[in-house]
């Protein structure tokens, strides 16, 4: 199964980048790595090219056991509901 990496802000869970493959924080090579480790996190999920192309339509949330979950933003779900 192919994977992709989602980089996000640790404090807000805002998605800042989605790239194919398994990457590390070296993705932010132009920044000081000590700073990067304090600001950004990453999670690996199954590759989905729609998410890569439309990352602003998705968000990360924490579930009841503090695990991250990727989901479509509620406002987009509501707009799409009329087509389902």
C-alpha positions, 0 to 999 in steps of 0.5 A: 500500500502506498503512503503519503505524509501529512505535515501539520502544525502541532499547536492547531493541527492545521495541515500545511503540506501533503506529499506522496511517499513517506517523508520526514521533517527534512521536508522543511530543509530551509528551516532550522530543524530544532525549530521545525520539531517544535512547530510541525508534526507529521502523520502517514496515511494511505495515498489519496491523490484527491487529498494531495490536490485538495488539502484545504478541504480536509482537517486533522482532528483528535479522537477520544484517545488523542489519535489524529484522524483525517476528515473532510471539513464540515462546511464542505460536507454540508455543501456536498450533501445536496449531491448525495 
